[in-house]
Each structure stands twice: as C-alpha cells, then as structure tokens.
Amino acid sequence: MKIKYSDEADVLVIEFKEGTPVDSIDLKEGIILHLDGKGLPLEMEILDASGVVSMDEFNIMIPTRAGKEFHARGVIRNIRLADLTSWGTSFNN
C-alpha cells in the first residue's frame, strides 16, 4: 500500500495495489475509487484533501498475519505532513 499527498494540488491518493484503473466510482463529491478490470479497488483519490482528512498527523498501524488471524505488532508511525515532501512520500507495507 502507498499513500501519496500533493500539497500543491491538495490531493491524497491511497494506492491499495498496483494496476491500471479502467473504471471509477464517485463515492462522494471529491472522493473517487479507481477500479481494475475485475471491478476491484486499486486506489482512492481524495480531492481537496485538507478539507476532508486531518492533515496534521498520520497514524498508521501495520498488522501482520499469523495463521488465519491478524495480530497487530504495535507498529505505529506518527508522521506530520509538514515533515514530508510532496508526491514522493510513500509508506510501503
């Protein structure tokens, strides 16, 4: 998963997996879900993101799978957007 933010465009993109979008659904004005050829979500795009999402801080918890259950490892990263550079910042799981 990758999370990208453009301060200049005020757009937040959450990429769930790589692929080529072939369709999209407007979930709400300014929130777009891009789908692959099978109709599965590839990414979500949030326009005018600073008005929709708290832009002060991201808290990301990355779970791991052990057997068939998910166990949180307690990995939390607190990142202030002011410390990041636009469009080059990705969090890969």
Biopython code that builds the backbone (N, CA, C, O; Angstrom):
import numpy as np
from Bio.PDB.StructureBuilder import StructureBuilder

atoms = [
    (1, "MET", "N", (0.850, -1.166, 0.000)),
    (1, "MET", "CA", (0.000, 0.000, 0.000)),
    (1, "MET", "C", (0.897, 1.231, 0.000)),
    (1, "MET", "O", (1.942, 1.256, 0.651)),
    (2, "LYS", "N", (0.474, 2.243, -0.737)),
    (2, "LYS", "CA", (1.202, 3.505, -0.787)),
    (2, "LYS", "C", (0.231, 4.642, -0.514)),
    (2, "LYS", "O", (-0.916, 4.617, -0.961)),
    (3, "ILE", "N", (0.696, 5.624, 0.214)),
    (3, "ILE", "CA", (-0.085, 6.828, 0.469)),
    (3, "ILE", "C", (0.717, 8.003, -0.058)),
    (3, "ILE", "O", (1.869, 8.205, 0.324)),
    (4, "LYS", "N", (0.097, 8.776, -0.938)),
    (4, "LYS", "CA", (0.783, 9.929, -1.534)),
    (4, "LYS", "C", (-0.065, 11.173, -1.330)),
    (4, "LYS", "O", (-1.291, 11.134, -1.435)),
    (5, "TYR", "N", (0.606, 12.268, -1.039)),
    (5, "TYR", "CA", (-0.090, 13.544, -0.871)),
    (5, "TYR", "C", (0.641, 14.622, -1.656)),
    (5, "TYR", "O", (1.867, 14.725, -1.596)),
    (6, "SER", "N", (-0.119, 15.423, -2.391)),
    (6, "SER", "CA", (0.422, 16.580, -3.093)),
    (6, "SER", "C", (-0.097, 17.834, -2.401)),
    (6, "SER", "O", (-1.288, 18.142, -2.457)),
    (7, "ASP", "N", (0.811, 18.551, -1.749)),
    (7, "ASP", "CA", (0.439, 19.792, -1.081)),
    (7, "ASP", "C", (-0.014, 20.827, -2.101)),
    (7, "ASP", "O", (-0.963, 21.574, -1.861)),
    (8, "GLU", "N", (0.668, 20.867, -3.235)),
    (8, "GLU", "CA", (0.354, 21.842, -4.282)),
    (8, "GLU", "C", (-1.050, 21.636, -4.840)),
    (8, "GLU", "O", (-1.794, 22.599, -5.025)),
    (9, "ALA", "N", (-1.416, 20.378, -5.110)),
    (9, "ALA", "CA", (-2.736, 20.070, -5.664)),
    (9, "ALA", "C", (-3.773, 19.781, -4.585)),
    (9, "ALA", "O", (-4.969, 19.748, -4.875)),
    (10, "ASP", "N", (-3.327, 19.569, -3.328)),
    (10, "ASP", "CA", (-4.179, 19.193, -2.207)),
    (10, "ASP", "C", (-4.971, 17.930, -2.533)),
    (10, "ASP", "O", (-6.190, 17.872, -2.372)),
    (11, "VAL", "N", (-4.224, 16.908, -3.003)),
    (11, "VAL", "CA", (-4.814, 15.622, -3.377)),
    (11, "VAL", "C", (-4.112, 14.520, -2.596)),
    (11, "VAL", "O", (-2.883, 14.477, -2.534)),
    (12, "LEU", "N", (-4.898, 13.632, -2.001)),
    (12, "LEU", "CA", (-4.387, 12.476, -1.290)),
    (12, "LEU", "C", (-4.769, 11.235, -2.080)),
    (12, "LEU", "O", (-5.936, 11.056, -2.428)),
    (13, "VAL", "N", (-3.788, 10.371, -2.368)),
    (13, "VAL", "CA", (-4.039, 9.122, -3.084)),
    (13, "VAL", "C", (-3.598, 7.968, -2.204)),
    (13, "VAL", "O", (-2.460, 7.930, -1.737)),
    (14, "ILE", "N", (-4.511, 7.025, -1.978)),
    (14, "ILE", "CA", (-4.197, 5.808, -1.244)),
    (14, "ILE", "C", (-4.248, 4.673, -2.252)),
    (14, "ILE", "O", (-5.316, 4.303, -2.740)),
    (15, "GLU", "N", (-3.063, 4.121, -2.562)),
    (15, "GLU", "CA", (-2.968, 3.036, -3.534)),
    (15, "GLU", "C", (-2.992, 1.706, -2.782)),
    (15, "GLU", "O", (-2.109, 1.428, -1.971)),
    (16, "PHE", "N", (-4.007, 0.887, -3.057)),
    (16, "PHE", "CA", (-4.149, -0.396, -2.385)),
    (16, "PHE", "C", (-3.266, -1.469, -3.021)),
    (16, "PHE", "O", (-2.674, -2.297, -2.328)),
    (17, "LYS", "N", (-3.191, -1.439, -4.335)),
    (17, "LYS", "CA", (-2.335, -2.371, -5.079)),
    (17, "LYS", "C", (-2.054, -1.761, -6.444)),
    (17, "LYS", "O", (-2.777, -0.877, -6.904)),
    (18, "GLU", "N", (-0.993, -2.243, -7.083)),
    (18, "GLU", "CA", (-0.634, -1.727, -8.400)),
    (18, "GLU", "C", (-1.566, -2.293, -9.458)),
    (18, "GLU", "O", (-2.094, -3.396, -9.322)),
    (19, "GLY", "N", (-1.751, -1.527, -10.493)),
    (19, "GLY", "CA", (-2.599, -1.947, -11.599)),
    (19, "GLY", "C", (-3.016, -0.749, -12.417)),
    (19, "GLY", "O", (-2.686, 0.392, -12.094)),
    (20, "THR", "N", (-3.741, -1.021, -13.474)),
    (20, "THR", "CA", (-4.215, 0.029, -14.362)),
    (20, "THR", "C", (-5.706, 0.247, -14.127)),
    (20, "THR", "O", (-6.504, -0.663, -14.352)),
    (21, "PRO", "N", (-6.090, 1.437, -13.679)),
    (21, "PRO", "CA", (-7.518, 1.710, -13.474)),
    (21, "PRO", "C", (-8.260, 1.702, -14.807)),
    (21, "PRO", "O", (-7.796, 2.279, -15.790)),
    (22, "VAL", "N", (-9.418, 1.042, -14.830)),
    (22, "VAL", "CA", (-10.247, 1.031, -16.037)),
    (22, "VAL", "C", (-11.621, 1.639, -15.781)),
    (22, "VAL", "O", (-12.383, 1.882, -16.716)),
    (23, "ASP", "N", (-11.932, 1.883, -14.515)),
    (23, "ASP", "CA", (-13.225, 2.462, -14.163)),
    (23, "ASP", "C", (-13.071, 3.204, -12.834)),
    (23, "ASP", "O", (-12.084, 3.023, -12.121)),
    (24, "SER", "N", (-14.038, 4.020, -12.519)),
    (24, "SER", "CA", (-14.006, 4.725, -11.233)),
    (24, "SER", "C", (-15.428, 4.945, -10.744)),
    (24, "SER", "O", (-16.382, 4.984, -11.520)),
    (25, "ILE", "N", (-15.532, 5.087, -9.430)),
    (25, "ILE", "CA", (-16.814, 5.362, -8.786)),
    (25, "ILE", "C", (-16.634, 6.607, -7.923)),
    (25, "ILE", "O", (-15.701, 6.683, -7.124)),
    (26, "ASP", "N", (-17.514, 7.566, -8.084)),
    (26, "ASP", "CA", (-17.515, 8.732, -7.204)),
    (26, "ASP", "C", (-18.264, 8.346, -5.940)),
    (26, "ASP", "O", (-19.493, 8.268, -5.937)),
    (27, "LEU", "N", (-17.520, 8.105, -4.862)),
    (27, "LEU", "CA", (-18.147, 7.720, -3.596)),
    (27, "LEU", "C", (-18.891, 8.886, -2.984)),
    (27, "LEU", "O", (-19.948, 8.720, -2.374)),
    (28, "LYS", "N", (-18.335, 10.045, -3.151)),
    (28, "LYS", "CA", (-18.894, 11.301, -2.663)),
    (28, "LYS", "C", (-18.173, 12.377, -3.471)),
    (28, "LYS", "O", (-17.122, 12.099, -4.048)),
    (29, "GLU", "N", (-18.689, 13.556, -3.525)),
    (29, "GLU", "CA", (-18.028, 14.611, -4.281)),
    (29, "GLU", "C", (-16.588, 14.774, -3.810)),
    (29, "GLU", "O", (-16.336, 15.084, -2.645)),
    (30, "GLY", "N", (-15.642, 14.560, -4.731)),
    (30, "GLY", "CA", (-14.230, 14.714, -4.421)),
    (30, "GLY", "C", (-13.555, 13.474, -3.859)),
    (30, "GLY", "O", (-12.365, 13.511, -3.545)),
    (31, "ILE", "N", (-14.298, 12.370, -3.724)),
    (31, "ILE", "CA", (-13.712, 11.109, -3.256)),
    (31, "ILE", "C", (-13.994, 10.056, -4.311)),
    (31, "ILE", "O", (-15.141, 9.667, -4.529)),
    (32, "ILE", "N", (-12.924, 9.595, -4.967)),
    (32, "ILE", "CA", (-13.046, 8.733, -6.132)),
    (32, "ILE", "C", (-12.349, 7.410, -5.871)),
    (32, "ILE", "O", (-11.200, 7.384, -5.428)),
    (33, "LEU", "N", (-13.046, 6.307, -6.146)),
    (33, "LEU", "CA", (-12.477, 4.971, -6.031)),
    (33, "LEU", "C", (-12.176, 4.478, -7.435)),
    (33, "LEU", "O", (-13.082, 4.370, -8.262)),
    (34, "HIS", "N", (-10.900, 4.174, -7.717)),
    (34, "HIS", "CA", (-10.486, 3.680, -9.027)),
    (34, "HIS", "C", (-10.435, 2.157, -8.991)),
    (34, "HIS", "O", (-9.909, 1.571, -8.045)),
    (35, "LEU", "N", (-10.991, 1.510, -10.035)),
    (35, "LEU", "CA", (-11.135, 0.061, -10.086)),
    (35, "LEU", "C", (-10.327, -0.543, -11.227)),
    (35, "LEU", "O", (-10.063, 0.116, -12.233)),
    (36, "ASP", "N", (-9.933, -1.819, -11.059)),
    (36, "ASP", "CA", (-9.233, -2.529, -12.128)),
    (36, "ASP", "C", (-10.260, -3.189, -13.057)),
    (36, "ASP", "O", (-11.465, -2.978, -12.915)),
    (37, "GLY", "N", (-9.774, -3.974, -13.991)),
    (37, "GLY", "CA", (-10.648, -4.621, -14.972)),
    (37, "GLY", "C", (-11.618, -5.620, -14.377)),
    (37, "GLY", "O", (-12.621, -5.952, -15.009)),
    (38, "LYS", "N", (-11.346, -6.107, -13.175)),
    (38, "LYS", "CA", (-12.240, -7.046, -12.497)),
    (38, "LYS", "C", (-13.210, -6.332, -11.556)),
    (38, "LYS", "O", (-14.014, -6.977, -10.882)),
    (39, "GLY", "N", (-13.136, -5.008, -11.512)),
    (39, "GLY", "CA", (-14.006, -4.237, -10.639)),
    (39, "GLY", "C", (-13.518, -4.150, -9.204)),
    (39, "GLY", "O", (-14.272, -3.758, -8.313)),
    (40, "LEU", "N", (-12.246, -4.517, -8.972)),
    (40, "LEU", "CA", (-11.674, -4.465, -7.634)),
    (40, "LEU", "C", (-10.966, -3.136, -7.407)),
    (40, "LEU", "O", (-10.389, -2.582, -8.342)),
    (41, "PRO", "N", (-10.997, -2.611, -6.177)),
    (41, "PRO", "CA", (-10.374, -1.310, -5.892)),
    (41, "PRO", "C", (-8.850, -1.344, -6.062)),
    (41, "PRO", "O", (-8.176, -2.256, -5.584)),
    (42, "LEU", "N", (-8.335, -0.337, -6.748)),
    (42, "LEU", "CA", (-6.893, -0.140, -6.882)),
    (42, "LEU", "C", (-6.414, 0.999, -6.003)),
    (42, "LEU", "O", (-5.394, 0.889, -5.322)),
    (43, "GLU", "N", (-7.167, 2.104, -6.024)),
    (43, "GLU", "CA", (-6.768, 3.273, -5.250)),
    (43, "GLU", "C", (-7.961, 4.166, -4.979)),
    (43, "GLU", "O", (-8.987, 4.104, -5.656)),
    (44, "MET", "N", (-7.788, 5.004, -3.960)),
    (44, "MET", "CA", (-8.792, 6.011, -3.631)),
    (44, "MET", "C", (-8.118, 7.375, -3.744)),
    (44, "MET", "O", (-7.009, 7.576, -3.249)),
    (45, "GLU", "N", (-8.788, 8.284, -4.386)),
    (45, "GLU", "CA", (-8.270, 9.636, -4.586)),
    (45, "GLU", "C", (-9.191, 10.609, -3.853)),
    (45, "GLU", "O", (-10.409, 10.577, -4.029)),
    (46, "ILE", "N", (-8.600, 11.470, -3.034)),
    (46, "ILE", "CA", (-9.378, 12.453, -2.285)),
    (46, "ILE", "C", (-8.935, 13.846, -2.717)),
    (46, "ILE", "O", (-7.809, 14.265, -2.450)),
    (47, "LEU", "N", (-9.831, 14.547, -3.383)),
    (47, "LEU", "CA", (-9.561, 15.906, -3.843)),
    (47, "LEU", "C", (-9.841, 16.878, -2.705)),
    (47, "LEU", "O", (-10.669, 16.599, -1.838)),
    (48, "ASP", "N", (-9.156, 18.013, -2.704)),
    (48, "ASP", "CA", (-9.292, 18.993, -1.611)),
    (48, "ASP", "C", (-9.147, 18.280, -0.263)),
    (48, "ASP", "O", (-9.951, 18.464, 0.651)),
    (49, "ALA", "N", (-8.104, 17.465, -0.173)),
    (49, "ALA", "CA", (-7.902, 16.560, 0.960)),
    (49, "ALA", "C", (-7.823, 17.266, 2.300)),
    (49, "ALA", "O", (-8.292, 16.725, 3.301)),
    (50, "SER", "N", (-7.252, 18.445, 2.351)),
    (50, "SER", "CA", (-7.099, 19.132, 3.639)),
    (50, "SER", "C", (-8.443, 19.499, 4.251)),
    (50, "SER", "O", (-8.516, 19.742, 5.456)),
    (51, "GLY", "N", (-9.502, 19.545, 3.461)),
    (51, "GLY", "CA", (-10.831, 19.814, 3.982)),
    (51, "GLY", "C", (-11.585, 18.558, 4.397)),
    (51, "GLY", "O", (-12.643, 18.641, 5.021)),
    (52, "VAL", "N", (-11.038, 17.388, 4.049)),
    (52, "VAL", "CA", (-11.709, 16.121, 4.328)),
    (52, "VAL", "C", (-10.967, 15.299, 5.372)),
    (52, "VAL", "O", (-11.583, 14.646, 6.214)),
    (53, "VAL", "N", (-9.641, 15.336, 5.310)),
    (53, "VAL", "CA", (-8.794, 14.498, 6.147)),
    (53, "VAL", "C", (-7.997, 15.387, 7.099)),
    (53, "VAL", "O", (-7.571, 16.478, 6.719)),
    (54, "SER", "N", (-7.797, 14.933, 8.314)),
    (54, "SER", "CA", (-6.925, 15.653, 9.239)),
    (54, "SER", "C", (-5.519, 15.609, 8.681)),
    (54, "SER", "O", (-4.927, 14.535, 8.584)),
    (55, "MET", "N", (-4.981, 16.742, 8.318)),
    (55, "MET", "CA", (-3.694, 16.789, 7.643)),
    (55, "MET", "C", (-2.528, 17.052, 8.600)),
    (55, "MET", "O", (-1.395, 17.225, 8.151)),
    (56, "ASP", "N", (-2.785, 17.084, 9.894)),
    (56, "ASP", "CA", (-1.728, 17.353, 10.862)),
    (56, "ASP", "C", (-0.837, 16.142, 11.107)),
    (56, "ASP", "O", (0.371, 16.285, 11.294)),
    (57, "GLU", "N", (-1.427, 14.954, 11.107)),
    (57, "GLU", "CA", (-0.679, 13.775, 11.510)),
    (57, "GLU", "C", (-1.334, 12.519, 10.954)),
    (57, "GLU", "O", (-2.559, 12.414, 10.911)),
    (58, "PHE", "N", (-0.504, 11.562, 10.528)),
    (58, "PHE", "CA", (-0.989, 10.237, 10.139)),
    (58, "PHE", "C", (-0.576, 9.252, 11.223)),
    (58, "PHE", "O", (0.563, 9.284, 11.689)),
    (59, "ASN", "N", (-1.474, 8.397, 11.618)),
    (59, "ASN", "CA", (-1.149, 7.284, 12.495)),
    (59, "ASN", "C", (-1.422, 6.017, 11.707)),
    (59, "ASN", "O", (-2.566, 5.744, 11.344)),
    (60, "ILE", "N", (-0.391, 5.249, 11.442)),
    (60, "ILE", "CA", (-0.522, 4.057, 10.621)),
    (60, "ILE", "C", (-0.160, 2.840, 11.453)),
    (60, "ILE", "O", (0.916, 2.776, 12.047)),
    (61, "MET", "N", (-1.074, 1.869, 11.491)),
    (61, "MET", "CA", (-0.799, 0.626, 12.188)),
    (61, "MET", "C", (-0.708, -0.460, 11.133)),
    (61, "MET", "O", (-1.609, -0.606, 10.308)),
    (62, "ILE", "N", (0.370, -1.219, 11.157)),
    (62, "ILE", "CA", (0.595, -2.246, 10.153)),
    (62, "ILE", "C", (0.428, -3.611, 10.804)),
    (62, "ILE", "O", (1.298, -4.045, 11.558)),
    (63, "PRO", "N", (-0.688, -4.299, 10.521)),
    (63, "PRO", "CA", (-0.889, -5.625, 11.112)),
    (63, "PRO", "C", (-0.121, -6.693, 10.335)),
    (63, "PRO", "O", (0.234, -6.498, 9.172)),
    (64, "THR", "N", (0.126, -7.809, 10.987)),
    (64, "THR", "CA", (0.726, -8.958, 10.313)),
    (64, "THR", "C", (-0.228, -10.126, 10.453)),
    (64, "THR", "O", (-1.061, -10.159, 11.360)),
    (65, "ARG", "N", (-0.105, -11.066, 9.568)),
    (65, "ARG", "CA", (-0.973, -12.231, 9.590)),
    (65, "ARG", "C", (-0.195, -13.413, 10.152)),
    (65, "ARG", "O", (0.882, -13.744, 9.656)),
    (66, "ALA", "N", (-0.729, -14.039, 11.171)),
    (66, "ALA", "CA", (-0.139, -15.247, 11.745)),
    (66, "ALA", "C", (-1.208, -16.326, 11.653)),
    (66, "ALA", "O", (-2.207, -16.271, 12.370)),
    (67, "GLY", "N", (-1.011, -17.287, 10.796)),
    (67, "GLY", "CA", (-2.059, -18.276, 10.559)),
    (67, "GLY", "C", (-3.220, -17.614, 9.863)),
    (67, "GLY", "O", (-3.043, -16.996, 8.813)),
    (68, "LYS", "N", (-4.405, -17.730, 10.429)),
    (68, "LYS", "CA", (-5.584, -17.114, 9.830)),
    (68, "LYS", "C", (-6.047, -15.883, 10.594)),
    (68, "LYS", "O", (-7.056, -15.272, 10.243)),
    (69, "GLU", "N", (-5.324, -15.525, 11.621)),
    (69, "GLU", "CA", (-5.716, -14.370, 12.432)),
    (69, "GLU", "C", (-4.748, -13.212, 12.200)),
    (69, "GLU", "O", (-3.572, -13.411, 11.899)),
    (70, "PHE", "N", (-5.268, -12.018, 12.347)),
    (70, "PHE", "CA", (-4.419, -10.837, 12.259)),
    (70, "PHE", "C", (-3.957, -10.464, 13.661)),
    (70, "PHE", "O", (-4.756, -10.418, 14.596)),
    (71, "HIS", "N", (-2.692, -10.204, 13.794)),
    (71, "HIS", "CA", (-2.134, -9.763, 15.061)),
    (71, "HIS", "C", (-1.428, -8.432, 14.832)),
    (71, "HIS", "O", (-0.528, -8.338, 13.997)),
    (72, "ALA", "N", (-1.825, -7.426, 15.555)),
    (72, "ALA", "CA", (-1.148, -6.140, 15.440)),
    (72, "ALA", "C", (0.193, -6.236, 16.150)),
    (72, "ALA", "O", (0.274, -6.670, 17.299)),
    (73, "ARG", "N", (1.234, -5.827, 15.455)),
    (73, "ARG", "CA", (2.566, -5.846, 16.049)),
    (73, "ARG", "C", (2.816, -4.598, 16.876)),
    (73, "ARG", "O", (3.862, -4.467, 17.512)),
    (74, "GLY", "N", (1.874, -3.697, 16.868)),
    (74, "GLY", "CA", (2.072, -2.462, 17.610)),
    (74, "GLY", "C", (2.976, -1.490, 16.885)),
    (74, "GLY", "O", (3.555, -0.593, 17.498)),
    (75, "VAL", "N", (3.098, -1.665, 15.582)),
    (75, "VAL", "CA", (3.933, -0.751, 14.809)),
    (75, "VAL", "C", (3.094, 0.462, 14.448)),
    (75, "VAL", "O", (2.196, 0.384, 13.610)),
    (76, "ILE", "N", (3.391, 1.562, 15.077)),
    (76, "ILE", "CA", (2.664, 2.792, 14.798)),
    (76, "ILE", "C", (3.688, 3.857, 14.440)),
    (76, "ILE", "O", (4.672, 4.066, 15.149)),
    (77, "ARG", "N", (3.436, 4.510, 13.343)),
    (77, "ARG", "CA", (4.331, 5.581, 12.906)),
    (77, "ARG", "C", (3.560, 6.890, 12.940)),
    (77, "ARG", "O", (2.539, 7.028, 12.266)),
    (78, "ASN", "N", (4.031, 7.827, 13.701)),
    (78, "ASN", "CA", (3.412, 9.148, 13.740)),
    (78, "ASN", "C", (4.217, 10.065, 12.836)),
    (78, "ASN", "O", (5.405, 10.290, 13.067)),
    (79, "ILE", "N", (3.575, 10.586, 11.820)),
    (79, "ILE", "CA", (4.266, 11.378, 10.822)),
    (79, "ILE", "C", (3.484, 12.666, 10.606)),
    (79, "ILE", "O", (2.296, 12.626, 10.288)),
    (80, "ARG", "N", (4.135, 13.788, 10.775)),
    (80, "ARG", "CA", (3.485, 15.063, 10.493)),
    (80, "ARG", "C", (3.694, 15.388, 9.026)),
    (80, "ARG", "O", (4.806, 15.265, 8.515)),
    (81, "LEU", "N", (2.639, 15.801, 8.347)),
    (81, "LEU", "CA", (2.749, 16.106, 6.921)),
    (81, "LEU", "C", (3.744, 17.226, 6.661)),
    (81, "LEU", "O", (4.352, 17.281, 5.592)),
    (82, "ALA", "N", (3.911, 18.105, 7.614)),
    (82, "ALA", "CA", (4.858, 19.205, 7.421)),
    (82, "ALA", "C", (6.281, 18.676, 7.258)),
    (82, "ALA", "O", (7.138, 19.367, 6.707)),
    (83, "ASP", "N", (6.543, 17.451, 7.735)),
    (83, "ASP", "CA", (7.874, 16.865, 7.636)),
    (83, "ASP", "C", (8.082, 16.097, 6.340)),
    (83, "ASP", "O", (9.191, 15.636, 6.072)),
    (84, "LEU", "N", (7.042, 15.953, 5.536)),
    (84, "LEU", "CA", (7.127, 15.135, 4.331)),
    (84, "LEU", "C", (7.287, 15.996, 3.089)),
    (84, "LEU", "O", (6.935, 17.176, 3.090)),
    (85, "THR", "N", (7.813, 15.405, 2.043)),
    (85, "THR", "CA", (7.885, 16.095, 0.757)),
    (85, "THR", "C", (6.723, 15.622, -0.104)),
    (85, "THR", "O", (6.330, 14.458, -0.026)),
    (86, "SER", "N", (6.181, 16.489, -0.904)),
    (86, "SER", "CA", (5.009, 16.176, -1.711)),
    (86, "SER", "C", (5.311, 15.128, -2.765)),
    (86, "SER", "O", (6.399, 15.099, -3.341)),
    (87, "TRP", "N", (4.348, 14.280, -3.005)),
    (87, "TRP", "CA", (4.284, 13.240, -4.034)),
    (87, "TRP", "C", (5.441, 12.252, -4.027)),
    (87, "TRP", "O", (5.403, 11.304, -4.812)),
    (88, "GLY", "N", (6.444, 12.404, -3.215)),
    (88, "GLY", "CA", (7.485, 11.397, -3.188)),
    (88, "GLY", "C", (7.385, 10.544, -1.949)),
    (88, "GLY", "O", (8.164, 9.606, -1.777)),
    (89, "THR", "N", (6.446, 10.851, -1.087)),
    (89, "THR", "CA", (6.351, 10.167, 0.188)),
    (89, "THR", "C", (5.406, 8.991, 0.064)),
    (89, "THR", "O", (4.231, 9.163, -0.263)),
    (90, "SER", "N", (5.913, 7.794, 0.324)),
    (90, "SER", "CA", (5.119, 6.587, 0.280)),
    (90, "SER", "C", (5.389, 5.773, 1.522)),
    (90, "SER", "O", (6.505, 5.762, 2.041)),
    (91, "PHE", "N", (4.371, 5.099, 1.995)),
    (91, "PHE", "CA", (4.519, 4.160, 3.089)),
    (91, "PHE", "C", (4.221, 2.806, 2.498)),
    (91, "PHE", "O", (3.069, 2.525, 2.165)),
    (92, "ASN", "N", (5.211, 1.964, 2.358)),
    (92, "ASN", "CA", (5.006, 0.651, 1.742)),
    (92, "ASN", "C", (4.867, -0.396, 2.818)),
    (92, "ASN", "O", (5.629, -0.406, 3.786)),
    (93, "ASN", "N", (3.892, -1.284, 2.656)),
    (93, "ASN", "CA", (3.762, -2.358, 3.625)),
    (93, "ASN", "C", (4.380, -3.606, 3.080)),
    (93, "ASN", "O", (4.376, -4.639, 3.749)),
]
sb = StructureBuilder()
sb.init_structure("model")
sb.init_model(0)
sb.init_chain("A")
sb.init_seg("    ")
for serial, (resi, resn, name, xyz) in enumerate(atoms, 1):
    if name == "N":
        sb.init_residue(resn, " ", resi, " ")
    sb.init_atom(name, np.array(xyz, "f"), 0.0, 1.0, " ", f" {name:<3s}", serial, name[0])
structure = sb.get_structure()
